[in-house]
Amino acid sequence: MSSQRMSEIETGNHIGGRWSSTVDTLPVVNPANGETIATVPRSSRETVDAAVAAAKAAAGGWAAIPVFERAAMCVAIATAIDAARETIAYTLSCEQGKILAEAQGEVAKAADGFRLAAELVKQMGGKTLPAEDPSKLVMTLRQPRGVYGVITPWNFPVNIPVEYLAPGIATGNAIVWVPAPSTALVACALMAAIERAGLPAGVVNLVIGEGATVGDAVVVHPDVTAIAFTGSTATGQRIAERGAGKPLLLELGGNGPLIVCEDADLDAAAAAAAGGAFFNAGQVCAATGCVLAHASVVDRLCNKLVARAANEVLGDPLHPATTMGPLNNAKVADKVRAHVGDAVAQGARVLHGGRARPDLGSALFFEPTVVRDVTPAMRLCREETFGPVVPVVAFQDEAQALQMALQNDHGLSVGIFTKNIGRGIAMAKAIPAGIVNINAGTTWWELHLPFGGGSGKKSGIGRLGGMHTLEAMTEIKMISVTCG
């Protein structure tokens, strides 16, 4: 039944309340078997012009809608997502490759995201401020930025868009949304749920195409007033250059270390490290980038990591017994293989996995992998691998661990396992990352909490999560009234 429903999803751009397609198309491929499951538009810059025009036409009217009505619309969208949960999750699993249980969880969180925005937007307010002139009443209020360009990736193609769409809709913005083309079918399914909820035409406009064309056209368009992007650091840097002068909300790559001190709960640390590396086949910006383990516990920790890797079931993401599906695309698979190969060539040892598994139906399957004797100079430690690999680095003392963490170019998320909470807090304060979890893994986060990279690093600008996103997608206006 789900397969039949997936075939009924409207595939196309959604601009000004209407679905449309293009003569030129792109295939959507199931990474588990290589089969083409749909085609979607390969849109042009002219399509972006039309979408921006539709958003601009809708922006003023939507911003004028009372905040409680916008909040009610977000709740209606959440309800529409819930009603389509089976189809959206099945589609997500088929085209992205994550196991069905993870896909179902992602769709449920997407509905939660709209409900959260509905509640928080009703709590947004301004301030009254003192003035030297006693005749002045000074106040601030928050207003939408206007036409927001939103560009989203393929690894969480439902949740990440909602992290922008829900706050954007709630705060009164109009949006031009460019999803990753490899997961554009589930974007269409999400857009259809938004449409069924009754959102006015033009408030959200979906444009499908290659990022170098349609994404760039959104970034540089003079009528797009602000940009939100989640994706690679390299692409984020180009967007920052091309969109210079516009408000930017950029959530970029990560390679956060998980530090395991000599007094750590090793079972908890191994569970967090493996979970952070193997969830969604490691295709998570906050995944366990590397494990920094004290030399006195590294052997025992590696044994526990190998046991957890051995328990993973790699295979068809739709099969209920599967715990890890394929990588999403060949570019990522090539990088994972290259990173592991680089480490081995420099003396690291693969304790488990390390191989592609095309016998499972696709060259994109890669075994859950544990690598030890890794050094900070290896690519596994320096770059974002984006695959199911746990690199283990040994350290001798706390100072060396802290030095390794400080050398990390990314500043997204870090985990620290220690029973000495004072030490954990001191290390957390010293590490320039946006998120530090003490006695939890690098991936722990909840929708209402701030998520983003540390200053001076390569993980982005600004914060997602809860009120933080609503504030980022609005601007403060000061109004003074002369009373006498």
Protein Blocks (a to p, Z undefined) as FASTA:
>chain_A
ZZmmmmmpccdddeehiacddfbdcddddfknopafbdcddddfklmmmmmmmmmmmmmm
mmmpcfklmmmmmmmmmmmmmmmmmmmmmmmmmmnopafklmmmmmmmmmmmmmmmmmmm
mmgccdddddfblkbccddddddfbjadddddfklmmlmmmmmmmmmmmnopacdddddf
klmmmmmmmmmmmmmnopaehkaccddddfklmmmmmmmpmklmbdcddddfklmmmmmm
mmgoiacdddddddddcdddfkbcfklmmmmmmmmmmggghpafkbcfbacddfklmmmm
mmmmmmmmmmpccddfkbmkbcbdcdfbfklmmmmmmmmmmmmmnopacfegjiacfkno
pakbccddddehiafkbmklmpcfkpacddddddfbfklmmmmmmmpmbffbccdddfbl
klmmmmmmmpccfbdcehiafkbccfkbccdddehianbgcjeeijllmmmmpccddddd
dfZZ
